Amino acid sequence: MKFVFWLASLGVLGFAVAFGSASSDHHVLIVTGSIEGYLAPCGCAKPMSGGLKRRVTAIRQWSVKGRTTVIDNGGSVSGVGRQDQMKAETFAETMKLVGIDAINCGLEEARLGSGMVAAIDRLSGGALVNTGYSAVADFKASGPFLIGAVDPRTSQLSAALGEQVLSVDSAVTALLSEAQEADLVPVLMTRGNAEHAEQIAKRHTGLRLIVCATESTPLEEPKKVGETLIVTPGEHGKFVLRIEWDGSQFSGYQFANLGPEFVDDEAASRLYQAYLARVGREDLISMIPRADTELFAGTATCASCHGKEHEVWNESKHARALSTLEASGHDRDPDCVSCHVVGLRSVNGFVDRKQTPLLSDVGCESCHGPSRQHALAPEKTKTKDKAVDACVTCHVPQHSPGFDFEEYWKKIAH
């Protein structure tokens, strides 16, 4: 893969030196997108990639004053709840730090509602664009580029916005016409996949670059359809792309995996901490839907009969699962807490350390289920012998890359 970790160490100076002999037509385009609510990488496994704090660092290092355009292909959130609204606002504020030029306002943003679309646009410095409806700008001009954006889910966009949305072909035609009139290079962002982008490129040969969405990593090399290049920033905000324009063509394509070698940007970190503080103040964790379940016993109760098993648990990371969240400020974050305590989604489960201390951390009943009845009558009521299904509800690929039950079980075998 063409990772550009060396740029992280060279920083702005090294990048500027490489740029120094270029003509005045030379310009850098930095591409991000599809963060899907992952404002920071989950810390459950290391190393992990992504996050706005690292993204800002990478963009700052790669930017050349007066010769850089930064665009984002949207997909900033994955839901429509209160926390998604906060995430969208934090995303917009953070991208403003790097002077974001254009953000694709696709379905993920639109379904938050017209009020939130307006807020995202304002907080990002007026960066939202979609060449299809009236809520945001049709195009954005930056440097040599005219940037347009579309989302192929036009019927859903129409329903979300309550207005007619142009077809993709009509929107692209409008972009090409405006670019020709302004003598600018037409760049299109689409929330569609690579196949969708290829079809656009075949129908609209005047496009020079299309940024598409994907559920995978960036392409090793841009795909070329005629004179049009197709690229993608990858999934879950893990990558940043860089490509150069020399006045006549694109070149110098590279991308970076935002691993821990990219230190957190201080200003972005402050915005992220403010976001976590808002999540805590609004007590979003108390709004999680809870189901009626059997009663829990608590891990300490289990220890009275299962002493050896409790010793194994006490030496494991499961026994300190909530502490890791408290140390990072995520202990009231609904995205995190359910996998670090017992029974958060049960009316009888964890509330907080003070009210439900026995249900803190990943305990016996995280895997074996509510066991009060078993504790009261162990011969009469049994618990699950193994709980593979429970493990994979939290150890998902995004949080535990490479999770293998048989291998991980060796660490806590009991």
Phi and psi in degrees as a GROMACS rama.xvg file:
@    title "Ramachandran Plot"
@    xaxis  label "Phi"
@    yaxis  label "Psi"
@TYPE xy
-91.0415  61.8998  LYS-2
-72.0038  148.387  PHE-3
-117.266  49.8247  VAL-4
-60.1513  -29.5554  PHE-5
-62.405  -29.1074  TRP-6
-66.2839  -32.7187  LEU-7
-63.0991  -34.9014  ALA-8
-82.5516  -32.3404  SER-9
-70.9356  -35.2377  LEU-10
70.4991  -166.204  GLY-11
-62.0976  -40.5721  VAL-12
-60.8009  -48.7819  LEU-13
-61.0605  -38.7193  GLY-14
-69.307  -38.9116  PHE-15
-66.1907  -36.0623  ALA-16
-62.2151  -44.272  VAL-17
-62.674  -25.1077  ALA-18
-90.9254  -15.8641  PHE-19
-57.7932  -36.6807  GLY-20
-88.2148  -0.87595  SER-21
-71.9159  156.493  ALA-22
-73.0057  170.209  SER-23
-66.1494  -14.3556  SER-24
-81.7894  -11.6294  ASP-25
-71.014  132.397  HIS-26
-146.544  147.575  HIS-27
-107.567  137.16  VAL-28
-115.532  121.614  LEU-29
-107.575  131.122  ILE-30
-122.981  129.799  VAL-31
-131.206  -178.819  THR-32
156.941  171.869  GLY-33
53.43  46.1171  SER-34
-74.8108  -23.243  ILE-35
52.4764  37.385  GLU-36
86.5928  -5.70272  GLY-37
-85.3509  74.4878  TYR-38
-65.0065  -26.0891  LEU-39
-142.187  148.173  ALA-40
-68.8018  142.177  PRO-41
-63.1503  138.083  CYS-42
-95.5865  14.2647  GLY-43
-70.9973  -24.8664  CYS-44
-135.371  151.087  ALA-45
-131.612  146.249  LYS-46
-83.177  153.221  PRO-47
-124.919  157.476  MET-48
-110.158  157.565  SER-49
104.388  -170.792  GLY-50
102.332  145.837  GLY-51
-66.5181  -33.1812  LEU-52
-64.67  -40.8841  LYS-53
-74.024  -36.0032  ARG-54
-59.2699  -45.128  ARG-55
-61.3119  -41.8854  VAL-56
-58.5146  -47.5753  THR-57
-61.9549  -44.4248  ALA-58
-64.915  -42.216  ILE-59
-60.7888  -41.4415  ARG-60
-67.5752  -32.3259  GLN-61
-92.0255  -11.8255  TRP-62
-78.5821  143.087  SER-63
-119.834  122.492  VAL-64
-52.8006  125.983  LYS-65
79.4441  -3.86896  GLY-66
-130.57  26.2417  ARG-67
-131.844  135.451  THR-68
-119.569  131.223  THR-69
-116.032  125.238  VAL-70
-129.721  153.143  ILE-71
-131.88  132.221  ASP-72
-85.8151  23.1928  ASN-73
72.7096  -158.747  GLY-74
69.7688  40.0995  GLY-75
-73.8414  -24.0501  SER-76
-134.789  170.853  VAL-77
-122.186  -5.75945  SER-78
-138.707  -166.841  GLY-79
-130.003  11.4432  VAL-80
-79.4977  -177.891  GLY-81
-61.5514  -39.8179  ARG-82
-67.2825  -34.2137  GLN-83
-63.8834  -37.6795  ASP-84
-61.7348  -45.3416  GLN-85
-62.2391  -40.3792  MET-86
-62.8023  -43.7296  LYS-87
-61.8179  -40.7845  ALA-88
-66.4595  -42.9693  GLU-89
-65.7308  -40.3364  THR-90
-57.2458  -48.1168  PHE-91
-63.1779  -45.1285  ALA-92
-62.4267  -39.4138  GLU-93
-68.9046  -42.4274  THR-94
-67.1369  -26.3811  MET-95
-64.5628  -29.2345  LYS-96
-56.7141  -32.0067  LEU-97
-102.361  13.1892  VAL-98
66.4543  42.5108  GLY-99
-51.3342  132.82  ILE-100
-93.1713  -35.2094  ASP-101
-154.286  136.174  ALA-102
-126.34  127.037  ILE-103
-68.8323  116.191  ASN-104
-89.4517  85.4251  CYS-105
-94.3384  -162.464  GLY-106
-61.7349  -38.2274  LEU-107
-58.7711  -39.1464  GLU-108
-78.8154  -42.0583  GLU-109
-63.7796  -35.9243  ALA-110
-74.5429  -5.75323  ARG-111
-72.9164  -15.3015  LEU-112
107.894  157.308  GLY-113
-62.1938  -34.2406  SER-114
-64.303  -42.3551  GLY-115
-71.0556  -34.9228  MET-116
-59.183  -44.4264  VAL-117
-62.9439  -39.3568  ALA-118
-66.3224  -43.4741  ALA-119
-61.7932  -42.4934  ILE-120
-61.8224  -45.6955  ASP-121
-65.1381  -46.4147  ARG-122
-68.4227  -25.4931  LEU-123
-88.2576  -1.67256  SER-124
85.4944  26.5963  GLY-125
77.9092  37.6347  GLY-126
-92.785  -13.998  ALA-127
-65.1242  138.959  LEU-128
-145.805  140.143  VAL-129
-156.538  120.191  ASN-130
-84.326  63.6446  THR-131
-163.012  -20.7376  GLY-132
-149.192  167.604  TYR-133
-85.8089  -10.2793  SER-134
-66.4274  -26.2533  ALA-135
-136.456  178.972  VAL-136
-65.2556  148.844  ALA-137
-72.06  -44.7647  ASP-138
-140.957  163.517  PHE-139
-131.615  125.697  LYS-140
-96.327  132.057  ALA-141
-151.41  122.487  SER-142
58.0075  -131.455  GLY-143
-84.8234  1.97826  PRO-144
-105.333  147.932  PHE-145
-116.374  119.369  LEU-146
-107.012  126.767  ILE-147
-119.24  167.036  GLY-148
-147.369  143.536  ALA-149
-139.379  166.178  VAL-150
-140.118  121.521  ASP-151
-66.3527  -11.3784  PRO-152
-84.1918  57.2265  ARG-153
-64.0729  -37.1334  THR-154
-66.705  -38.5571  SER-155
-70.0875  -35.6748  GLN-156
-62.5185  -43.553  LEU-157
-59.0593  -43.4096  SER-158
-65.553  -40.2622  ALA-159
-68.6872  -37.0684  ALA-160
-96.0439  -15.6827  LEU-161
69.0662  31.4947  GLY-162
-149.828  162.39  GLU-163
-72.149  135.648  GLN-164
-112.723  134.377  VAL-165
-61.5703  149.241  LEU-166
-65.5495  159.314  SER-167
-59.0882  -44.5865  VAL-168
-62.8284  -40.4317  ASP-169
-64.9232  -40.5682  SER-170
-65.6323  -42.6216  ALA-171
-67.2382  -39.1266  VAL-172
-59.8454  -40.9131  THR-173
-64.9766  -40.8451  ALA-174
-61.6964  -46.5683  LEU-175
-63.7063  -39.1942  LEU-176
-64.9727  -45.0004  SER-177
-65.7621  -40.8026  GLU-178
-63.7395  -40.9081  ALA-179
-64.902  -42.3082  GLN-180
-65.3378  -37.2753  GLU-181
-90.4591  -2.05419  ALA-182
56.0574  49.3121  ASP-183
-120.86  161.348  LEU-184
-84.5204  119.413  VAL-185
-77.1944  121.799  PRO-186
-120.511  131.014  VAL-187
-118.482  132.031  LEU-188
-103.946  137.408  MET-189
-135.64  141.926  THR-190
-81.4146  1.49728  ARG-191
-78.1279  171.235  GLY-192
-86.7335  -174.231  ASN-193
-63.357  -38.7714  ALA-194
-62.5321  -42.81  GLU-195
-60.1137  -42.6443  HIS-196
-63.4126  -40.5153  ALA-197
-61.8954  -41.2884  GLU-198
-64.5705  -39.4718  GLN-199
-61.8906  -45.3686  ILE-200
-61.1928  -36.8707  ALA-201
-69.6257  -34.2129  LYS-202
-84.2195  -26.6706  ARG-203
-127.211  83.9959  HIS-204
-71.5358  -10.3455  THR-205
-80.258  -11.9979  GLY-206
-68.7682  141.393  LEU-207
-101.499  -29.0378  ARG-208
-148.689  135.888  LEU-209
-123.569  128.883  ILE-210
-102.761  122.024  VAL-211
-117.602  174.195  CYS-212
-99.8583  158.408  ALA-213
-155.846  160.433  THR-214
-105.326  31.799  GLU-215
-142.845  -158.382  SER-216
-88.1895  166.103  THR-217
-61.3963  158.6  PRO-218
-66.8162  143.121  LEU-219
-60.4726  -37.7977  GLU-220
-138.293  148.545  GLU-221
-58.7145  141.704  PRO-222
-82.6368  138.021  LYS-223
-114.389  126.302  LYS-224
-122.395  103.341  VAL-225
64.9372  -124.404  GLY-226
-97.6497  7.85023  GLU-227
-100.782  129.312  THR-228
-94.9062  142.422  LEU-229
-120.101  126.943  ILE-230
-133.955  165.874  VAL-231
-146.161  140.677  THR-232
-82.1022  4.4012  PRO-233
83.888  -166.34  GLY-234
-105.642  155.119  GLU-235
52.9027  27.4777  HIS-236
64.3659  26.5023  GLY-237
-83.0403  -14.3845  LYS-238
-131.575  159.105  PHE-239
-131.188  135.829  VAL-240
-103.006  153.434  LEU-241
-138.772  132.155  ARG-242
-144.89  144.025  ILE-243
-105.266  149.755  GLU-244
-119.388  123.308  TRP-245
-99.9776  10.4654  ASP-246
106.546  -16.7474  GLY-247
-138.654  -22.519  SER-248
-156.896  164.077  GLN-249
-88.6787  146.474  PHE-250
-159.095  -178.61  SER-251
65.167  32.3862  GLY-252
-67.5152  128.019  TYR-253
-148.98  160.897  GLN-254
-142.661  156.932  PHE-255
-124.66  136.894  ALA-256
-84.5996  121.878  ASN-257
-80.4459  71.4402  LEU-258
-84.8346  -174.372  GLY-259
-65.9199  -12.0613  PRO-260
-68.1796  -14.9923  GLU-261
-93.3674  107.029  PHE-262
-69.1368  153.608  VAL-263
-66.8918  131.898  ASP-264
-70.0963  136.185  ASP-265
-65.4987  -45.2009  GLU-266
-65.6302  -40.9761  ALA-267
-65.4006  -35.8802  ALA-268
-63.4016  -39.4091  SER-269
-64.4962  -40.1195  ARG-270
-65.3579  -38.1655  LEU-271
-68.0333  -40.6006  TYR-272
-65.0152  -35.3975  GLN-273
-64.8244  -38.023  ALA-274
-61.8531  -47.4008  TYR-275
-61.7332  -36.9893  LEU-276
-64.0927  -39.9304  ALA-277
-63.9708  -42.1384  ARG-278
-59.0191  -41.6243  VAL-279
-69.0308  -44.6717  GLY-280
-61.7883  -38.9342  ARG-281
-82.6769  -1.23592  GLU-282
51.3915  48.7206  ASP-283
-61.4954  -25.681  LEU-284
-64.982  -28.3252  ILE-285
-74.4892  -12.9196  SER-286
-91.5337  -2.16824  MET-287
-64.8112  129.4  ILE-288
-60.9298  136.059  PRO-289
-122.443  137.559  ARG-290
-97.9974  156.949  ALA-291
-81.0853  121.742  ASP-292
-130.868  177.162  THR-293
-67.4671  166.502  GLU-294
-78.0388  150.617  LEU-295
-95.1367  153.685  PHE-296
-97.5775  -36.7555  ALA-297
98.3961  143.625  GLY-298
-60.8395  -37.957  THR-299
-62.9753  -33.76  ALA-300
-65.853  -40.9458  THR-301
-61.4064  -34.8394  CYS-302
-62.1223  -25.8163  ALA-303
-62.9927  -28.1299  SER-304
-110.947  -25.9897  CYS-305
-113.57  62.9512  HIS-306
-62.6345  -47.146  GLY-307
-64.3636  -41.3587  LYS-308
-62.9861  -38.0143  GLU-309
-66.0639  -35.9987  HIS-310
-63.1236  -41.9222  GLU-311
-61.958  -46.4069  VAL-312
-60.6008  -43.4394  TRP-313
-64.4109  -23.7451  ASN-314
-90.7768  -4.08548  GLU-315
-94.3522  165.472  SER-316
-67.8345  -22.3807  LYS-317
-57.4998  -33.8219  HIS-318
-71.5148  -12.9225  ALA-319
-123.648  23.9552  ARG-320
-62.5623  -42.25  ALA-321
-72.6964  -33.5586  LEU-322
-60.6842  -36.2601  SER-323
-63.2569  -35.4242  THR-324
-72.0585  -38.8405  LEU-325
-63.0396  -36.6679  GLU-326
-67.7715  -30.0264  ALA-327
-100.193  -1.40586  SER-328
83.6589  14.596  GLY-329
-103.875  14.8024  HIS-330
-74.9234  -4.70046  ASP-331
-122.678  19.6706  ARG-332
-92.6019  113.916  ASP-333
-57.8492  -27.174  PRO-334
-64.4072  -24.0208  ASP-335
-112.347  -40.0589  CYS-336
-63.7836  -35.2322  VAL-337
-59.5692  -27.6173  SER-338
-93.511  6.2965  CYS-339
-122.396  5.35628  HIS-340
-142.283  -179.588  VAL-341
-101.717  122.84  VAL-342
69.3978  35.5249  GLY-343
-60.5159  -31.1807  LEU-344
-94.3457  17.8453  ARG-345
-113.599  143.894  SER-346
-64.2931  -17.6228  VAL-347
-103.645  8.68439  ASN-348
-96.3243  -161.231  GLY-349
-59.0694  137.539  PHE-350
-115.83  -59.2401  VAL-351
-163.091  173.473  ASP-352
-60.0284  -36.6666  ARG-353
-70.7639  -45.0212  LYS-354
-82.8369  -32.6364  GLN-355
-134.006  62.3859  THR-356
-61.6064  -32.1067  PRO-357
-72.6514  -10.1463  LEU-358
-108.497  10.6812  LEU-359
-73.9858  153.082  SER-360
70.7124  174.18  ASP-361
-82.0825  104.474  VAL-362
-105.565  -173.567  GLY-363
-54.5886  -42.2307  CYS-364
-80.1804  -5.97678  GLU-365
-64.1536  -33.7344  SER-366
-102.841  -35.9574  CYS-367
-97.6783  -3.70374  HIS-368
84.351  169.161  GLY-369
-54.2208  128.844  PRO-370
-132.309  22.951  SER-371
-58.8332  -43.4903  ARG-372
-65.2172  -36.5647  GLN-373
-65.0925  -40.7645  HIS-374
-64.5933  -34.6208  ALA-375
-78.6852  -33.1606  LEU-376
-142.738  73.8837  ALA-377
-60.3613  -31.5208  PRO-378
-77.334  -26.2333  GLU-379
-89.1853  -36.7067  LYS-380
-120.549  121.237  THR-381
-102.205  157.091  LYS-382
-105.348  175.636  THR-383
-66.1343  139.736  LYS-384
-72.1458  -46.3208  ASP-385
-129.868  159.097  LYS-386
-138.725  54.4632  ALA-387
-57.9249  -41.9884  VAL-388
-60.023  -37.8292  ASP-389
-67.5465  -37.3349  ALA-390
-60.6696  -45.7383  CYS-391
-77.5189  -4.63223  VAL-392
-74.4671  -27.0773  THR-393
-106.321  -37.7533  CYS-394
-84.1342  65.0964  HIS-395
-88.8051  161.148  VAL-396
-54.1203  -36.9428  PRO-397
-69.7793  -27.8622  GLN-398
-101.365  -30.2102  HIS-399
-132.9  75.1387  SER-400
-57.524  133.079  PRO-401
76.8581  16.5866  GLY-402
-61.9567  129.754  PHE-403
-132.543  117.687  ASP-404
-56.6557  -45.8673  PHE-405
-61.754  -38.7548  GLU-406
-72.2692  -44.9339  GLU-407
-68.8562  -32.2646  TYR-408
-61.2328  -30.9671  TRP-409
-59.8043  -27.4906  LYS-410
-76.0048  -21.2808  LYS-411
-131.149  18.4481  ILE-412
-54.5742  130.746  ALA-413
